[in-house]
């Protein structure tokens, strides 16, 4: 997902990255991305949430773990 994230960043979007499985790519941080501890924090900060993971088990983990995206959602999130 790093190349897709870099393209979003180059287009002027602010990125919030979860470090729940490891450090966020330094190149994205250096370009202005914000690293957060978990997907819940990302969902609390971001207006749009894009999940870039390899397969269904990782989608389930990111969305529905205790500190996942679903725990951080509020109205008007996409």
C-alpha positions, 0 to 999 in steps of 0.5 A, spaced: 500 500 500 505 504 500 505 506 493 498 508 493 499 512 499 504 516 496 500 517 490 494 520 495 499 524 499 502 527 492 495 529 491 495 533 497 491 528 502 493 528 509 495 521 511 494 518 518 497 511 518 496 505 523 502 502 527 498 496 530 503 491 526 509 495 525 512 502 524 509 506 518 513 507 512 519 513 514 518 516 507 511 517 508 512 520 515 517 524 512 512 527 507 507 529 512 503 523 514 501 522 521 503 515 525 498 513 530 498 507 535 492 503 532 486 503 527 481 506 532 485 512 532 486 513 525 478 513 524 477 518 529 482 523 525 480 521 518 474 523 514 475 517 509 478 511 511 482 506 506 484 500 508 490 497 504 491 490 507 493 483 503 487 479 505 480 478 508 483 476 515 487 482 515 481 486 513 477 483 519 483 485 524 483 492 522 476 493 522 473 489 528 479 488 533 478 492 540 481 498 537 479 497 530 476 502 525 469 500 527 471 503 534 473 510 532 467 511 527 463 517 528 458 520 523 460 523 516 466 518 516 467 514 509 
